[in-house]
Amino acid sequence: MLKWSENLIVGDTLRARKDGIIDRINAKKPVYSVYLLTLPSGSEGQLDIISAYFLVQDRIREMTPEILGIFGSRKEALREITRLTSECYTRNGNVDLQQYLRDLNVLQ
């Protein structure tokens, strides 16, 4: 079972279709041109961007960390990471995105 953030970050291009897309992803149906922001799958890095298309595979689903955001393109996801990084640095003087997302209640 995938774990979705209670305060999921949703890109502008998917805002109107968010619930339907999440339902398709949860039902293991292929979803194209949708990218997810997650915690890193490895020990390095702060966040990962993965294609929702890969979540039709059970093994990938099992390994997927909490999903923090959903976007209509990789470019949109990268813009959001850039925005979050800038905002985090302005407010906290660092780029600890995981702690910043905890402060915003996006990450539990």
C-alpha positions in Angstrom: 0.0 0.0 0.0 1.3 3.4 -0.9 1.6 6.0 1.7 0.4 9.5 0.7 1.1 12.7 2.7 -2.0 14.1 4.4 -0.9 17.5 3.1 0.1 16.4 -0.4 1.8 19.1 -2.6 -0.2 19.2 -5.9 1.1 20.8 -9.1 -1.1 23.3 -10.8 -1.5 21.1 -13.9 -3.0 18.3 -11.9 -5.0 20.1 -9.3 -8.4 19.4 -10.9 -7.7 15.8 -11.7 -5.7 14.9 -8.5 -8.2 12.5 -6.9 -8.8 10.5 -10.1 -5.1 10.2 -10.7 -4.4 9.0 -7.1 -7.3 6.5 -7.5 -5.7 5.1 -10.7 -2.2 4.9 -9.1 -3.7 3.1 -6.0 -5.5 0.7 -8.3 -2.2 -0.2 -10.0 -3.4 1.3 -13.4 -0.7 2.9 -15.6 -0.6 6.7 -15.4 1.4 8.6 -17.9 3.1 12.0 -17.5 2.6 12.1 -13.7 5.6 12.5 -11.5 5.8 12.0 -7.7 7.9 13.7 -5.1 9.1 11.3 -2.5 11.7 10.9 0.2 14.9 9.4 -1.3 14.9 5.7 -1.8 18.5 5.5 -0.8 20.5 6.9 2.0 21.7 9.9 0.0 19.8 12.9 -1.2 16.8 14.8 0.2 14.0 14.1 -2.3 13.4 11.9 -5.3 11.2 12.5 -8.4 9.8 9.2 -9.8 7.4 8.5 -12.7 4.0 7.3 -11.4 4.1 4.9 -14.4 6.6 2.6 -12.5 4.1 2.1 -9.7 2.3 -0.6 -11.7 5.1 -2.9 -10.6 4.6 -4.5 -7.2 8.3 -4.4 -6.2 8.6 -0.7 -7.0 5.4 0.0 -5.0 6.8 -1.9 -2.0 10.0 0.2 -2.1 8.3 3.6 -2.6 8.7 5.9 0.4 6.0 8.3 1.4 4.6 10.4 -1.5 4.9 14.1 -0.7 3.8 15.6 -4.0 2.2 14.9 -7.4 2.9 16.9 -10.6 2.0 16.9 -14.3 5.6 16.9 -15.6 9.1 16.4 -14.3 9.8 20.1 -15.0 6.9 21.1 -12.8 8.3 18.8 -10.0 11.8 20.3 -10.4 10.3 23.9 -10.2 8.6 22.9 -6.9 11.8 21.5 -5.4 13.6 24.8 -6.5 10.8 26.8 -4.8 10.9 24.7 -1.6 14.7 25.0 -1.5 14.6 28.7 -1.9 11.9 29.1 0.7 13.7 26.8 3.1 16.9 28.7 2.8 15.2 32.1 3.2 13.4 31.0 6.4 15.9 28.7 8.0 19.3 29.6 6.5 19.8 26.0 5.4 18.5 23.6 2.8 17.3 20.8 5.0 14.3 20.1 2.9 13.1 17.1 5.0 13.0 19.1 8.2 11.4 22.0 6.3 8.6 19.6 5.0 8.1 18.3 8.5 7.7 22.0 9.7 5.0 22.4 6.9 3.3 19.2 8.0 3.9 17.7 4.5 6.2 15.0 5.9 5.1 13.1 9.0 
